[in-house]
Amino acid sequence: MKPITEIAQTLGLDGDNLIPYGKFKAKIPLSAISEGTNKGKLIVVTGITPTPAGEGKTTTTVGLAQGMGRLGKSVSATLREPSLGPIFGIKGGGTGGGASLVEPEDEVNIHFTGDAHAVGSAHNLLAALTDNVAQRGSIDGFTPTGVTLRRVSDVEERSLRSIVTGLGGSANAPIRETGFDIVTASEVMAILALCSDLSDLRARLSRLVVGYTDSGSPVTAEDVGAVGSMMSLLRYAIQPNLVQTTEGQPVFVHAGPFGNIAHGCCSVIADKMALAYSDYVLTEAGFGADLGFEKFMHIKARFNGLEPYAAVIVASVRALKSHGGVPLRDLDVPSPKAVRAGMPNLKHLISAIKSFGLPVVVAINKFPDDTDEELLIVKEESESAGAEAAVESDVFTLGGGGALELAEAVVRVTDREAPDITYMYGVSDPLEQKIESLASKMYNAKDVALSLAARRALRRFDDNGWSDLPICMAKTHLSLSHNRSLKGLPEDYTFRVSDARVSRGAGFIYPIAGNIMTMPGLPGKPRQLDVDSEGNILGL
């Protein structure tokens, strides 16, 4: 690894603008955004609907940045910060793989610069202040039964999903039913990812709804007197973090909102910082295109001047075979038939991305057991579905050298005027119409069924003047539908919404489709890490 000061110099960042956290990572003050002179082109990297076989979105993003670097391009990548929950659960680290890593991967994955801890502290401080106000009756009509804010933890723990607090008498009050969410599901994390500066952070925190009075009026973080104290905990967390790829390209890693509940993208600030100092910026959107990409467009890009020039969608032959019905244990067995059976998922998502007006490049993440026939099917069918190019990528093994053709394709499709972006719904459309538009255009559903609870919630949001907010669908990432068992391209089904909630500070409504856990549980055999005699992390 190069010292982080050298990485900053490649961007043209003054060393005085760095706040080093050790030798290989640093924070950058927000003032540096306005000092940048570049007007880079943003490329969003997304993927097909995830499967246990893996797609390799982060690895491809990092490898593509390295490939563009080998072409002599000024390029940066922007990524979400990995979450401790998945690291100690099933998924493991979130810094790429093989020869295409974000470095230092151990520090990025574990603790990093403390941003997630700051978010959790600010959120739980708000929860404590809210309970205190409700217990003391400081706000007319606001009692403990009206509190909706849950606490957060950065560790997956199913026993905390539903709990009762305040047991042991009046000295421990208020007694109420509540629970914990994972830190990445905190609205404070979503706010951090979507704010543009300190004043915007303050305004968004002020609007965060913590509960409702007996008459149904919302109670906010501003009402309970929490905003200033939360700002004191988040004043450094708002600054983006600079690290590097294996081959020395700059990477901005900042914020980590949950892709199911929130919008699953890195911060607006990180993208704007990277665009001010690079000609090309690769920004990853979490999970498949039906979640990360769609939310990137409707929530992040639309309201922050971050419309991309193009999209790269990552797919693997193995994942397509999984969508085609092949069990996980048999994915190394060649099956052109199964690849064809799984292609409708990729083809649908190519079409959906193109409906926004964006050119699409398919990155075929190559595995050693892929056959030439299987790879050719993906290439030909992707291009027939409207992709500008479908290119094999072998960045896990070869680093940037495995992405040269992919890098050339991305440069080629962005070497034109910025596209005219269109969206799947209008800002002023009714909330139900927005949901129906996403269900039909993005999730391929024939219709939508709203539960009574969902209808009541949407009416309340409309009465409160929140109907202009975008939709951030909370649903499984394992299917285009709300049902995780429906693989490939589900057709002729009803998209079911069971409830709806608001993230007023972050600025979106999130309908809940199916059964979404905001506090995952640990697997039967959680990942175990350790350190060697010199303090290096093992098992990551």
N, C-alpha and C positions, 0 to 999 in steps of 0.2 A: 504493500500500500504506500501511496505517496502521502506526505504530510498534508493535512487539509488546507493549509495555506497555499500549497501549490495548486490544488484543485480550484481554489477560489481565484487564483491568478489566471488560470485558463479561461475563466468566465469574464475576467476583467473586473472582478470584485476587489476593492481596496482591502488590504489586510486589517486596516483599522475598523472595517465594518464587521469583522468576525468576532464572535464570542466563543472561543474554543472550549470544548468539553473533552479534554485530553488531546492527543496528537492527531486523531483521525476523524473527528467529527466536530461540528460547530453549529451554533445558531447564528442567524443573520437578522439584524434589526430591520424593522419594517421600512425604515427610511430608505433602504437600499433599493426598493422597488422603483421609486421615482428617479433614482440616479442612473438606472440602466438605460442604455441607448438602443438596444435591439427591439425589434418587433417580430418576434418569432412566430412560427407556424405551429399550431397545436394539432397533434394527432392523438386520437383516443384509441387505446388498446382494450379490446373486450374479448369475449369468448363465446363458444357455444354453451348450451346448458351443461353445467358440470356433472361429471360422473366420478365414481371412485377410481376410474382408470386414469384420470388426470388430463388436463389440457395444456398446462404449462404457461399460463398467462404472464406471471411475473418473470419467469425465466426468459420468455420470449421478449418481453419489454426490455429487460436488461441486455440481452444478447443483441437485440435490434439497435439499441443505443450504441453498443460496442461496434456493430457493423457499420453504422453511419459514421462513427468516429474513424473507422479505418478508411472510409471514403473521403476523409478530410472535412467532414461537416461539423459545424458547431452545434452540438446536440446535448440535451439534458433529459433526464427522466424524472417523473414525479410519481411517488408511490405513497400508499397508506402506511402508517406505522403498524407493524405486526402486534397482535394482541396476545397477552400471556395465556388467556384461556385456551385457545387452540394449540399453543405451543406445548402445554402440559397435557393436552387432550389427545386428539387423533392426528390433527393436521401437521403439527410441528411448526418449524420456522417459516417465515414469510419473506425470505430474501433471495428467491431464485434458487438455482441449482447448478451443479457441475461447474463448467467454466464461465458461467454467467451469473455472478453473484453481486449483491450489494454488500460492500465491505465497510466497516468490520461487522460481519454477520452476527457474531455472538453478542456484541454490544447493541446492535440495532434490534435484535430479537429480545434481549433481556434488559429491561429498565430503560435503555437508550438515554435520552436526556431528561427523563422524568415527566414528560408531557401527560402520559396516561394517568400517572399518580396525581398530578395536579388536577386533572379533570375529575377523577374520583373524589378527591378531597373537596373540591368546590361543590360537586353534586351532593355529597353527604353533609356538608355544612348547610346547604340549602334545605335538605331534608330535616335536619335538626332544628333549624330556625323556624321552619314551617310547623313542625309538631309543637314547638314552644308557643308560637302565636295561637295555634288552634286550641291548645290546652288552657291557655290563659284568657281566651275569649277576647283577644285584642282587636279582632275584626268582627264587626256585627254579623251574626249569622254564619260564621265560619267555625265549625266544630271539627273534632278529629274524624268524624265520619265523612266529612267533605274533602279530606286530603286524598289526592290521587297520586302524588309523587312517591315512588319507591326508592329505596337505597340501591347502591351499586357495589359490586366487587369485581376485581379483575381475574378472579379464579372461578372456574366452572364448578358450581356446587348446587346440585338439584335440591338439597334439603332446604335451601333458602328461597325457593320459588314462592312458597306460601308460608307465612309465619304470622305469629301474633306478638306484638311488642307491648311493653308496658306492664307485664305481669309483676306481681309482688306488692301491690298496694298503690295508693295514691301518690306516694313519693316517686314512683317510677312511671307515672302517667305521661302521655295518654295511652290508654290501652286501645289497640285497633288491629284489625287484620291488614297485613301489607305483605311485602316480599322484596326480594332483591332482583335486579337485572345485572347483566354483565356490563362493565364500564363502556364498552363500545356501543351499547344500546342507549347510553345516557343521552338525553337531549343536549346536555352541555357539550358533549363530544361533537354532535351534529352542528351545534352553533359555532364551535371552534373551527370546524371545517368550512363553514359557509360565510363567516364574517370577513370583512375586508380590512378592518383596522380596529384600533382600540375603542373608538367611539361607536362603531358598528357592533362590536362585541358587547359593549355596555347596553346598547339599545335592545339587542336581541335577548340578552339575559333578563332585562327588565320585563320583557313580554312573556317569559317562560311561565306557563300555567302550572301551578302546584296543587290546585283543587278548586272547589266551587262552594259558594255559600248555600244556605238552605233555599234561597230563591233562585239558584242556578247561575248567579253571576260568577265569572271567573276570578280567581285570586292568583296573583302573579308574584314572582320573585321580588319585584319592586314593592309590592304591598307588604311583604313580610320583612322588608328591610335587609335583604341579603346581597344586593347587587354589588355594592362597594367592596364588601369582604370577598366575594367571589372573584372580583377583578384582581384583588391583591394576590390571589392564588394562581391566577391565569396570566399574569402580566408577562412572564417569560415563555409560557406554553404557546402563546400566539405567534412567537417568532419561528419561522421555518428552520428545519435542520438540514445541513449539508453533509453528505457522505460521498461515496464513489463506487463505481462498478469495478469488477476485477481488472479491467483494462484502463481504468482511470478516468472514465467519463463522470461528470457531476450527476449526483442523484439528490433530489430534494425529497425527504421523507417527513411527512407532517400530517398529523391527525389520523384517526382510524375509525370512522363511523361504521356501524354494523350494516352490512349489505342487505340483510333481510328487513330490518326495521327502519333504518335510515338510508342514506343514498350511496354508501359504499365507495366513496371516492376520497382522494387526498384533499388537502385544503385549497380553497380559492387562492389564498395568499401564496402557497407554494407554486401553483401554476403561474401566477402573475410574476412572481420573482424569477422563475425559470425563463419565461417569455421575454423578460426585460434584458436577459443576458445570453440568450441562445437563439440560433436561427431556427432550430427545430426542437420541439418539446414533445416527448412521448409520455402521456398520462394514462395510467391504468384505471379502469373502472371495474369495481369488484363483481364477482360472480359472472353469470352469463349476461348476454346483451339484453335479455328481457328484464333484468334488474339493474345492473351497474350502468350499462350504456344508456338505457332509457331514462334512468334517474339523473345521470350526468347531463343529458340534454335538457330535460324539462325543469330540473331544479337548480343545477349548478351553472351550466352554460348560459341558459336563457336569461338569467337575471344578473349575470356578472360579466358580460362581454367576453365569454370564453368559448364562442362557437368554433369548433374544430375545422380543419381543412380536409380531413379524411379520417377513416376508421380502419383499424387493423383488427380482424377477428381471428382468434387462435383456435385451432382444432387439431385433434390428433386422430389417427386411424383407429387407435385403441378405443378412444371415447366414442367415435362414431359406431364402432362395432358394438359397444355397450348399448348405445341407443337403438341399435338394430337387433337387440335381443340376446347377445352373447353373454353368458355368465362371466364374472370377473376372472375366474380360474382358467378360462379358455381363451383369453384375449390374445395370447401369443400364437394362437393357431390361425393361419391365413384364412380369410373368409371374405372375398370380394362381394359376395351376396349380402353379407351382414353390413358391410360398408355402405352399399347402395341403400339398404333398408334404413340405415341411420342418417343418411344424407338429408332427408326432409327437414330435420331440425336446423342444420346449417343453412340450407337454402332459404328457409323461412326467415331466419335472422338476417341473412344478407339482404333480403327484400325489405325487411323492416328498417334496417339501417339506411338503405338507399331511399326509403320514403321520406327521410329527413333532408334529402338532397346531397348526401355525402357519398363520395367515391369510397369503395370498399376494397381492401386487399386482404386475402386469406393467407394466414401464416400456418402452414402445415407442420406442426411440431413433430419432427421425425424421431421414431424409436427404432432400435436395431432390428426388431422382428417385422417391421413394415415391409411389404412386398412392393415391387414396382407396379404391379397391376392395381393394388389397393391405392397407392399414392396417385396413380393416373386417374382413377375414378374420382377422387376428391378434387383434383385439379380441374378436370373437364367439367364435372357437374357444378362446381363452384363458379366457374367462368360462364357456364351456360345460364346460371341463375343471376348473373349480373355483376359478379366481382370483376374489378379491373384486372386483377391478376390473382393467381393462387400459386404460392411459392413454397417450396420445401425449406424448412429451417432446422438446422442442426446445431443450435447454440449451446445446448447442454454439453456436447462433446467438444465442439470446436470454438466456442466463444464467438467473438465478432466475425471470425472467418466463416462461421456457419450461417451468417445472416447477410452476406454481401448482396446476393440476388434479391433478397427481401428488402434490404435497405435501398437498393436501386429502384425497386418498384415503388416504395413509399416516396422517395424523392421525386420520381416521375409523376405520380398522381397529385402531388402537392405543388408542382411547378406550374401553377395556373392561378387564375383569380379565385379568391375565396368563394366557396359555394353559397348559393342563396338557401338558407336554412328554412325548412317548414317544420311544423310541429303537429303532433297527433291530436291536440285539442287546443282550444283558445283559453287564454287566461280567465276570461269572464264567463266561460261556459259553466253551467250548473255542476255541482260536485258529482251528482249521479251520472251526468253525461260524460264527464271526464273519466270516470271509472269504466263506463261502457266503451269508450273509445279505446282505452288501453286494453280492455279484455278482448275486443274484437281484432284490433290491429296488431297488438304485441303478443297476446297470449293465445290467439287463434280460437277463441271461444265463440259459441253461437249466441249466447245471451248471458245475462248476469242475474243472480238471485241475491238480494240484500235481505239479511235477517231483520227482524223488528228492532233489535238493538242498534244495528247499523243505520237503519232509517232514522231512528230517534236521534242518534249522534249527529248525523249529517244535517238534520233539521236544526239542531242546537248550534252547530257551527255556522250555518247560514244565518240564524237569528243574531249571532254574535258578530256578523260582518266578516266572516273568514272564508267566504266562498270563492274568493279570487286566489286562494292559495293553490299551489300545484299539488298533485297527488304523488305520494311516496308509498307505493303498494308494499305491504308487509305480507310476504308469501314465501313458500319454499324456493330455494335456489336449484333444487334437484329436478324440477320439471317446469315447462312453460306454463303449466296450469297451477292450481292451488293444491293439487294432489301429487305428492312426491313420487308416487308409484307409476304415474303416467309418463313414459319416456318418449323420445323421438318428437313427433309433432302431433300432440293430442288434437282431435277433431270432434266436431258435433257434440260438445259438452257444455254444461252450464258452469260458469265461473261463480263460485259462492263466496260471499263476503259476510263474515260473522259479526264484525264489529268495526268501529272506526274511532280513532283517537287523533288528537291534534298535537303537533310540536310547533306551538305558536312562535317561540323564539327562533327556532331554526327556520320556520317559514314553510311548513307543509302539513297536509292532512295525511295520516296514514291509515287507510282501511286495512283490516286484517282479514286475509283470505286463508281459510284452512286453519290449522293449528300451528302457530308460530311460538317458539320458545325464546323468550328474551333472557333466560338464564339456562344455558346448556348444562348438561350433566357430564361428568367424567366417564370414560369408557371403562370396561372391565379391567383393562391393563393400561392405566395412564402412562404416558411417556415419562421416562425417568432420565433426568440429567444428572451430571456429576462434574467434578473438577479434578484435574490431575494435580501432581505435586507442585506445579508452577502456577496453578490457578486458572488454566485454560478449560473452557467448557467442553464437556464430552457428551455425545449423544444428541446434539442439536439437529 
